[in-house]
Amino acid sequence: FNEAEAWTPKEEQPTKSTTVSAHTRKKRSSNLDGVLPENISVEVVEHGIPEGERVCDACGTVMERIGKETVRTLVLRPATATIREDVYYTYACPECKTDAAETPVRKTGRVPSVIPGSFASPEAIAHIMVQKFVMASPLYRQEQELNRSGIQLSRQTMSNWILRASDDWLMPVYEEMHRRLVREDVLHADETTLQVLKEPGKSAQSKSYMWLYRTGAHTSYPMVLYEYRPDRKAGDAERFLKGFSGWLHADGYPGYHSLPEHIRVVGCWVHLRRKFDEAVKSLPQKDQPGSAALQGQAYCSKLFFIEQEMRDLPPKERYEQRLQRSKPVMDTLLAWASTNRAAPKSALGKALYYLEEQWPYLIRALEDGRLELSNNLAERSIKPFVIGRKNFLFANTPRGAQSSAVIFSMIETAKANGLDPYRYLVYILTKAPVLAAAHEPDWAVGLLPENVSKACLALQN
């Protein structure tokens, strides 16, 4: 990771285009125009020679400015803190004050606070959330960074802000997302471990789980929802998916296979190919060519090659093409596997067993063009949590774990919809108290990604 030592400056080259399979992509530029958004503010600092030093040595006349040279640099400063004072004025009628027995008084309506009685602002809470759940910076590190800047904000205060804002304002939006998620026809699911120190009835070292559910690739507004559960029981998935009827992409965990019949589990061909990859790697290099493990791997690779060629087709055409091109490969793979035998505990034996056991779920990818051969969407969506877990390691309480699930859901759903997580969180935490105070029915609907202001969009070049 010694990038600074390995880097050597080169002459700037004009931006070129590189053709990558079916699309053209611009190379990253090394100048400011290529790395910054167009609407970034510019701070101009002028440098000149004092008039007394501009006297011409030849004739004594003061020299005039005839040109300039501009040197552009990128300036990054640590996050700054400011105090916002909201001043609410009170008004009285001057005529009634002198002539009437009572003086009418009118006060400016106050904007509801994100946390009543607290000095927290939507911007401060959103910043702390993004630092922890996007940048994977635990609260104790944020506390240290703020303290070095002279801001004595404790991690306990930050934790209280996160929990309160999540419970009061993010949870209703999360629940509305959940209601819409189960109306979809195609979903993806995955789960990973989490350690919760103060889980009732469990030791601090025991495993808890963070489950993930998300929409498929062919949806207008993606949703990515996390849910904390103290265990990995199939009933957890069934309860969360209540009301859902359709296809669920999942890995080989048996718990998904016990879901009700109206939930059709779709197996993951990436997991199968991974089994054959492991079988190939378990062989000495000289024995790999022509081996059964390599043949099984080749069948899986052929399917993904076909899938790559069909990726831009609409679902109906993908469905038809899969029946014509992919199904014969799958049938041939199954027939080939039935003629091969290997020790059950060997890498090849495990791959063949996985193929046989998961076959009813693997072939369901042929049932609809909106389905995928893999569960990579869910695995990519759960990765931010796994990265964050390496830094904050554990949750203290179940409430904290569920709040983390809600915040991760807001952030990953924002990213999936092209929104900037910080701007989206600020938008929710600013608008939600106002809408709730006005007794707006279903106010959470207006805060879903498809309904928010364009100011929440992520800036992209």
C-alpha angles and dihedrals in degrees: 000000000000095000093151093056093045095048119097123182118247133187111275111258126207114263111272133193124234120201111225114188104291102355142051120236129190118234117242112266123226096213128084095254089060098048105038133065118253096244098054114131119254122216111205119206114185123209122193144157116260114251093246091059095048097074112130112245090212103052108001095245119141109252119240126220111261103167148350142221120217122207113192121204134171115245119199121184130187116260110284127215125219135176118235115206114198106201116199114194127212121216133203133186109252094204095052090044090066103028108029131070091232129036116221111229127194125192127202110251114252122233109238114253121240087233113017113231093015132106090223118124129200089248094053094048093045091050092052091047093050093047091053104035101032103027093033092230110151119225093253090059091048089050091054093048093049092046090054087056091052095257109129099203113149125219089237090060091047091048091051091050092051094048094046095046091046094050097043105037114009098045095063090052090046091052091050089051089050092054090052094043094061090053090065122101097219127042138167126216138190139155139204137185128271131182116226114188100202103038109150112249094008135092120247090247096056124106125256125177142236110207123201130203125177142167123262128258095264101065131107097226116026119216125198115190129183125196128190118221129172092228145021100246121149088233089069091062092043092052094048092046095049107143094023120123120176142055123336119195111213143150124254096284105136092219091076091053092063093060118117117285094252087068107073110200115217116207126227119246091192089066090052093048088049089057091054090045089056090048091053093048091050090064125081109260093247091057097049101082110087093005122143089241091057091048092053090048090051092054091054092046090051090056092051091047089055090046091053091054091052098044095107096047120105115255095259093055091044089054092052094044092050091055090050100040112015101040094061089052091050092048091049091049092053092048091048092049092053090060095050126082130189138165107282093233095046120099091249092046090054091049093050091046091050090051093051095043096045098039096103089056098039095058092053088083084080093062099079137013091229091065125095133221091231143037091229093125091065094041092053091047094052093047095084089059092049090051091048091048090060088063106036092031098194148009120247100216138009089250090056091047092052092046087053089052091052094047093046087051093053093047098045092044089051091051092047089055096048094256126138106245094219094049092045093051091047089050093052095043091048099044101036098066090048094048093045092049090052088054091237108179114238091002090165091068090066090056097057114116094255092056104045129102120279086240086079093064117114114250111246133176 
